[in-house]
Amino acid sequence: MRKVIFGGAISLDNFIARNDGAVDWLLFSKEVGQIMKDMWATIDTMVMGRKTYEVAQRMGGGGDHPGVTTYVFSRTIKQPNTKSVTFVAGDAAAFVRRLKEEAGNDICVMGGGILAQSLFEADLIDELGFNIQPVLLGSGIPLFYEMSRQIDLELKECRQLSKGCVYVTYKVKHLKSRRK
């Protein structure tokens, strides 16, 4: 079964962007570039919410990654599917559950905490990887939103990066495996 991986860069106080969506505080390095390159080599599917997609579009990106199928969950975007992006108006958890069952490489959850919240609630996220930035923004767009239950994690890796950043990866302890 395919893994669903959620990750990105985060401030120490749980923000992925300033209130206006700016990410000018992110510190980039060769190490981070290599981590991203290694991650992209393991996936063939990316899922994201509408807000993340719109931010990526404004930054000149979006869902156009060679060899990667991109799905954007939105009930409001009315544009047709493109060559590289398919818009999905249905239930994200049900859709991702079906994707996990299909043959293929891993699935990346890009950006948004709202989408991730629904996937955590459905016990679909298998792994987390974050580049923790040495900054307290004080306010902004949060990565993690309130959930109805605790999510237990197992540390896989913790690595100090340059510029004061820390890279961590965790395996999610799924509900079924915790009952054993």
Backbone as numpy.savetxt, mean C-alpha at the origin, in Angstrom:
# Nx Ny Nz CAx CAy CAz Cx Cy Cz
-1.01 -19.42 -3.09 -1.84 -18.24 -3.09 -0.96 -17.00 -3.09
-1.40 -15.99 -3.82 -0.65 -14.73 -3.90 -0.68 -13.97 -2.58
0.39 -13.22 -2.31 0.45 -12.37 -1.12 -0.05 -10.97 -1.48
-0.71 -10.35 -0.51 -1.10 -8.95 -0.62 -0.17 -8.17 0.30
0.57 -7.23 -0.30 1.60 -6.48 0.43 1.19 -5.00 0.48
1.23 -4.44 1.68 0.88 -3.03 1.89 2.12 -2.32 2.40
2.44 -1.19 1.79 3.63 -0.49 2.26 3.79 0.87 1.65
4.91 1.48 2.00 5.22 2.81 1.50 6.09 3.55 2.50
6.02 4.86 2.42 6.78 5.71 3.33 5.79 6.38 4.27
6.22 6.55 5.51 5.34 7.08 6.55 6.14 7.94 7.51
5.50 8.99 8.02 6.14 9.76 9.09 6.02 8.95 10.37
6.83 9.28 11.34 6.80 8.55 12.60 5.45 8.68 13.29
4.70 9.75 12.98 3.39 9.94 13.62 2.22 9.54 12.72
2.44 8.56 11.81 1.37 7.90 11.06 0.79 8.69 9.89
1.56 9.53 9.24 1.03 10.26 8.09 1.78 9.88 6.81
1.02 9.79 5.71 1.62 9.49 4.41 1.77 10.74 3.56
1.14 11.83 3.99 1.22 13.10 3.27 0.74 14.22 4.18
1.07 15.43 3.79 0.52 16.59 4.50 -0.97 16.68 4.18
-1.68 17.56 4.87 -3.12 17.72 4.64 -3.44 18.05 3.19
-2.53 18.76 2.51 -2.76 19.13 1.11 -2.23 18.07 0.13
-1.79 16.93 0.67 -1.28 15.85 -0.17 0.21 15.92 -0.46
0.88 16.98 -0.03 2.31 17.16 -0.30 3.15 16.10 0.41
4.17 15.64 -0.28 5.11 14.67 0.29 6.55 15.19 0.20
6.68 16.50 0.33 7.98 17.16 0.24 8.93 16.77 1.37
8.45 16.14 2.39 9.23 15.74 3.55 9.90 14.38 3.37
9.54 13.65 2.32 10.11 12.33 2.10 11.59 12.41 1.76
12.37 11.53 2.36 13.80 11.44 2.09 14.04 10.24 1.19
14.66 10.45 0.06 14.92 9.37 -0.88 16.42 9.07 -0.89
16.76 7.81 -1.12 18.17 7.42 -1.18 18.31 6.26 -2.15
19.56 5.90 -2.45 19.80 4.74 -3.31 19.24 3.47 -2.67
19.35 3.38 -1.34 18.83 2.21 -0.63 17.32 2.07 -0.85
16.61 3.18 -0.74 15.16 3.17 -0.95 14.85 2.79 -2.39
15.62 3.32 -3.32 15.44 2.96 -4.73 15.60 1.47 -4.95
16.56 0.86 -4.28 16.77 -0.58 -4.43 15.64 -1.38 -3.79
15.17 -0.93 -2.63 14.03 -1.60 -1.98 12.82 -1.57 -2.91
12.57 -0.43 -3.52 11.43 -0.30 -4.42 11.61 -1.18 -5.65
12.81 -1.20 -6.20 13.10 -2.04 -7.37 12.87 -3.52 -7.04
13.36 -3.94 -5.88 13.19 -5.33 -5.46 11.71 -5.67 -5.28
10.93 -4.75 -4.71 9.51 -4.99 -4.51 8.78 -5.09 -5.85
9.06 -4.18 -6.78 8.39 -4.20 -8.08 8.66 -5.50 -8.83
9.79 -6.14 -8.57 10.12 -7.40 -9.24 9.25 -8.55 -8.74
8.58 -8.40 -7.60 7.78 -9.49 -7.03 6.29 -9.37 -7.31
5.86 -8.24 -7.88 4.41 -8.03 -8.07 4.04 -7.99 -9.55
2.79 -8.31 -9.81 2.25 -8.11 -11.15 0.88 -7.45 -11.11
0.45 -7.09 -9.89 -0.85 -6.46 -9.71 -0.73 -5.39 -8.63
-1.39 -4.24 -8.89 -1.41 -3.16 -7.92 -2.86 -2.72 -7.74
-3.25 -2.48 -6.49 -4.58 -1.95 -6.21 -4.40 -0.65 -5.44
-5.28 0.30 -5.73 -5.24 1.58 -5.02 -6.63 2.19 -4.99
-6.83 3.09 -4.06 -8.08 3.83 -3.97 -8.05 5.05 -4.87
-9.20 5.66 -5.00 -9.35 6.83 -5.88 -8.42 7.98 -5.47
-8.36 8.28 -4.18 -7.56 9.42 -3.73 -6.08 9.21 -4.07
-5.56 8.01 -3.82 -4.17 7.72 -4.15 -3.95 7.84 -5.65
-4.88 7.34 -6.44 -4.79 7.43 -7.90 -4.74 8.88 -8.35
-5.60 9.72 -7.78 -5.63 11.12 -8.18 -4.33 11.84 -7.80
-3.78 11.53 -6.63 -2.49 12.12 -6.23 -1.40 11.66 -7.21
-1.38 10.38 -7.52 -0.38 9.84 -8.46 -0.53 10.49 -9.83
-1.74 10.73 -10.28 -1.97 11.40 -11.56 -1.39 12.82 -11.55
-1.63 13.54 -10.46 -1.11 14.91 -10.34 0.42 14.93 -10.34
1.02 13.85 -9.83 2.48 13.78 -9.76 3.08 13.19 -11.03
2.23 12.94 -12.04 2.71 12.43 -13.31 2.74 10.92 -13.41
2.18 10.25 -12.43 2.17 8.78 -12.45 0.78 8.26 -12.71
0.32 7.46 -11.82 -0.99 6.82 -11.96 -0.80 5.33 -11.88
-1.34 4.64 -12.83 -1.26 3.20 -12.78 -0.47 2.59 -13.90
0.33 3.38 -14.58 1.03 2.88 -15.75 2.41 2.34 -15.38
2.45 1.05 -15.07 3.69 0.37 -14.73 3.80 -0.86 -15.62
4.78 -0.92 -16.50 4.91 -2.06 -17.41 4.90 -3.40 -16.68
4.08 -4.32 -17.17 4.01 -5.64 -16.58 3.16 -5.74 -15.33
2.54 -4.62 -14.93 1.73 -4.59 -13.72 0.30 -4.19 -14.09
-0.67 -5.00 -13.70 -2.07 -4.68 -13.89 -2.53 -3.84 -12.71
-3.16 -2.71 -12.98 -3.57 -1.79 -11.92 -5.09 -1.70 -11.85
-5.60 -1.80 -10.62 -7.03 -1.64 -10.36 -7.20 -0.47 -9.40
-8.11 0.43 -9.73 -8.42 1.58 -8.89 -9.86 1.44 -8.42
-10.04 1.48 -7.10 -11.38 1.36 -6.53 -11.99 2.74 -6.37
-13.11 2.95 -7.06 -13.78 4.24 -7.01 -15.23 4.08 -7.40
-16.07 4.80 -6.67 -17.49 4.86 -7.05 -17.79 6.17 -7.75
-16.79 7.06 -7.85 -17.04 8.38 -8.42 -16.34 8.65 -9.75
-15.23 8.00 -10.01 -14.53 8.24 -11.28 -15.36 7.65 -12.40
-15.67 8.50 -13.37 -16.55 8.08 -14.46 -15.82 7.86 -15.78
-14.51 7.90 -15.76 -13.78 7.69 -17.01 -13.69 6.20 -17.31
-13.57 5.86 -18.57 -13.50 4.44 -18.92 -12.16 3.83 -18.52
-12.12 2.52 -18.46 -10.86 1.82 -18.21 -9.87 2.20 -19.30
-8.62 2.28 -18.92 -7.57 2.60 -19.89 -6.79 1.33 -20.16
-5.79 1.44 -21.01 -4.94 0.30 -21.31 -4.24 -0.24 -20.06
-3.91 0.68 -19.14 -3.12 0.27 -17.97 -3.90 0.27 -16.66
-5.11 0.85 -16.64 -5.86 0.97 -15.39 -7.30 0.49 -15.60
-7.75 -0.34 -14.66 -9.15 -0.77 -14.64 -9.79 -0.19 -13.39
-10.92 0.50 -13.57 -11.64 1.08 -12.44 -12.69 0.09 -11.95
-12.75 -0.08 -10.64 -13.64 -1.05 -10.02 -14.56 -0.31 -9.06
-15.86 -0.44 -9.25 -16.82 0.24 -8.39 -17.34 -0.66 -7.27
-17.06 -1.95 -7.35 -17.59 -2.90 -6.37 -16.79 -2.97 -5.09
-17.12 -3.98 -4.30 -16.51 -4.21 -3.00 -15.03 -4.57 -3.16
-14.16 -3.74 -2.58 -12.71 -3.95 -2.73 -12.26 -5.27 -2.10
-12.77 -5.59 -0.92 -12.34 -6.82 -0.25 -12.70 -8.06 -1.07
-13.91 -8.10 -1.58 -14.32 -9.26 -2.39 -13.47 -9.36 -3.65
-13.17 -8.22 -4.26 -12.38 -8.20 -5.49 -10.95 -8.69 -5.21
-10.33 -8.18 -4.15 -8.96 -8.58 -3.81 -8.92 -10.05 -3.40
-9.95 -10.52 -2.71 -10.02 -11.94 -2.34 -9.97 -12.81 -3.60
-10.71 -12.41 -4.65 -10.67 -13.16 -5.91 -9.29 -13.08 -6.56
-8.68 -11.89 -6.53 -7.33 -11.74 -7.11 -6.33 -12.67 -6.43
-6.42 -12.79 -5.10 -5.49 -13.64 -4.36 -5.57 -15.09 -4.82
-6.74 -15.52 -5.25 -6.95 -16.90 -5.67 -6.44 -17.16 -7.08
-6.27 -16.11 -7.86 -5.80 -16.27 -9.24 -4.30 -16.56 -9.26
-3.85 -17.16 -10.34 -2.41 -17.38 -10.52 -1.73 -16.03 -10.75
-0.50 -15.92 -10.28 0.25 -14.69 -10.52 1.22 -14.40 -9.40
1.85 -13.25 -9.53 2.79 -12.79 -8.51 2.04 -12.04 -7.42
2.78 -11.40 -6.53 2.17 -10.70 -5.41 1.36 -9.50 -5.86
0.52 -9.01 -4.94 -0.36 -7.88 -5.17 0.07 -6.76 -4.23
0.27 -5.58 -4.76 0.69 -4.42 -3.97 -0.51 -3.51 -3.71
-0.73 -3.17 -2.44 -1.71 -2.16 -2.08 -0.95 -0.84 -2.01
-1.25 0.07 -2.92 -0.50 1.31 -3.02 -1.22 2.44 -2.29
-0.49 3.10 -1.41 -1.01 4.31 -0.78 -2.10 4.06 0.23
-3.16 4.74 0.06 -4.29 4.96 0.94 -4.64 4.02 2.06
-4.79 4.62 3.21 -5.17 3.89 4.40 -6.62 3.47 4.43
-7.49 4.17 3.72 -8.90 3.80 3.71 -9.08 2.46 3.01
-8.46 2.28 1.86 -8.51 0.99 1.17 -7.87 -0.09 2.04
-6.70 0.21 2.59 -6.01 -0.77 3.44 -6.86 -1.16 4.63
-7.57 -0.22 5.22 -8.43 -0.52 6.36 -9.44 -1.60 5.99
-10.08 -1.47 4.84 -11.08 -2.47 4.44 -10.42 -3.83 4.19
-9.20 -3.84 3.67 -8.51 -5.10 3.42 -7.99 -5.74 4.71
-7.57 -4.91 5.68 -7.19 -5.44 6.99 -8.41 -6.05 7.68
-9.53 -5.34 7.62 -10.76 -5.82 8.25 -11.18 -7.17 7.67
-10.92 -7.38 6.38 -11.27 -8.64 5.71 -10.16 -9.69 5.84
-9.09 -9.37 6.57 -7.96 -10.28 6.81 -7.28 -10.70 5.51
-7.11 -9.73 4.59 -6.52 -10.02 3.28 -5.08 -9.58 3.13
-4.60 -8.67 3.95 -3.22 -8.21 3.83 -2.30 -9.20 4.53
-1.26 -9.61 3.82 -0.34 -10.63 4.32 0.97 -10.07 4.86
1.37 -8.91 4.34 2.68 -8.38 4.69 2.65 -6.86 4.61
3.44 -6.22 5.48 3.59 -4.77 5.47 5.06 -4.43 5.35
5.37 -3.37 4.62 6.74 -2.89 4.51 6.74 -1.37 4.50
7.44 -0.75 5.44 7.40 0.71 5.54 8.78 1.30 5.73
8.99 2.41 5.06 10.16 3.26 5.24 9.71 4.36 6.20
10.09 4.25 7.45 9.69 5.22 8.46 10.64 6.40 8.40
10.06 7.56 8.16 10.83 8.79 8.00 11.05 9.47 9.35
12.20 10.10 9.55 12.50 10.73 10.84 11.88 12.13 10.94
10.54 12.15 10.96 9.83 13.41 11.05 8.48 13.19 11.73
8.07 14.18 12.51 6.73 14.22 13.09 6.00 15.36 12.38
5.06 15.04 11.52 4.37 16.07 10.75 3.33 16.82 11.58
2.79 16.19 12.61 1.81 16.85 13.46 0.39 16.73 12.95
0.22 16.70 11.64 -1.09 16.50 11.03 -0.86 16.08 9.59
-1.90 15.58 8.99 -1.79 15.15 7.61 -2.78 14.05 7.29
-2.49 13.32 6.23 -3.33 12.20 5.81 -2.78 10.95 6.48
-3.58 10.33 7.35 -3.07 9.17 8.09 -2.95 7.93 7.20
-2.04 7.06 7.59 -1.91 5.78 6.91 -2.86 4.76 7.51
-2.87 4.66 8.83 -3.71 3.69 9.50 -4.92 4.39 10.10
-6.08 3.82 9.81 -7.34 4.32 10.36 -7.83 3.34 11.42
-8.77 3.79 12.23 -9.32 2.95 13.29 -9.91 1.67 12.70
-9.62 0.56 13.37 -10.14 -0.73 12.92 -10.93 -1.38 14.05
-11.75 -2.35 13.67 -12.63 -2.99 14.64 -11.93 -4.04 15.49
-10.69 -4.38 15.12 -9.97 -5.40 15.87 -8.47 -5.14 15.79
-7.76 -5.80 16.66 -6.30 -5.74 16.68 -5.75 -6.59 15.54
-4.69 -6.12 14.92 -3.99 -6.87 13.88 -2.61 -7.22 14.46
-2.35 -8.50 14.68 -1.07 -8.93 15.22 -0.07 -9.13 14.08
1.18 -8.74 14.34 2.23 -8.78 13.32 3.45 -9.53 13.85
4.22 -10.05 12.91 5.49 -10.71 13.23 6.59 -9.98 12.46
7.59 -9.47 13.16 8.68 -8.74 12.52 9.49 -9.66 11.62
9.67 -9.25 10.36 10.51 -10.00 9.43 11.87 -9.33 9.27
11.86 -7.99 9.22 13.11 -7.26 8.99 13.00 -5.87 9.58
14.12 -5.40 10.12 14.26 -4.03 10.58 15.66 -3.57 10.19
15.71 -2.56 9.33 17.00 -2.14 8.79 17.12 -0.61 8.86
18.23 -0.14 9.42 18.50 1.30 9.43 18.98 1.71 8.05
18.37 2.77 7.53 18.75 3.32 6.24 19.47 4.65 6.46
20.02 5.18 5.39 20.67 6.49 5.50 19.63 7.57 5.76
20.08 8.71 6.13 19.25 9.89 6.40 18.32 9.72 7.59
18.60 8.72 8.44 17.80 8.52 9.64 16.52 7.72 9.45
16.33 7.15 8.29 15.13 6.35 8.02 15.33 4.93 8.53
14.20 4.26 8.78 14.21 2.87 9.20 13.22 2.11 8.32
13.67 0.98 7.77 12.81 0.14 6.94 12.40 -1.08 7.75
11.09 -1.31 7.84 10.58 -2.47 8.58 9.62 -3.26 7.70
9.66 -4.58 7.85 8.66 -5.43 7.21 8.08 -6.35 8.28
6.79 -6.57 8.15 6.07 -7.43 9.08 5.20 -8.42 8.31
5.06 -9.59 8.87 4.10 -10.58 8.38 2.85 -10.43 9.23
1.68 -10.45 8.60 0.42 -10.38 9.34 0.09 -11.77 9.87
-0.24 -11.84 11.15 -0.71 -13.09 11.75 -2.21 -13.15 11.49
-2.60 -13.97 10.54 -4.00 -14.05 10.15 -4.87 -14.66 11.23
-6.14 -14.34 11.21 -7.07 -14.83 12.20 -7.06 -16.35 12.31
-7.08 -17.04 11.17 -7.09 -18.51 11.17 -5.84 -19.07 11.84
-4.67 -18.51 11.53 -3.42 -19.05 12.07 -3.26 -18.75 13.56
-3.91 -17.72 14.07 -3.80 -17.40 15.49 -4.65 -18.33 16.35
-5.64 -18.97 15.76 -6.52 -19.86 16.52 -5.88 -21.21 16.80
-4.81 -21.55 16.11 -4.18 -22.87 16.26 -3.51 -23.02 17.59
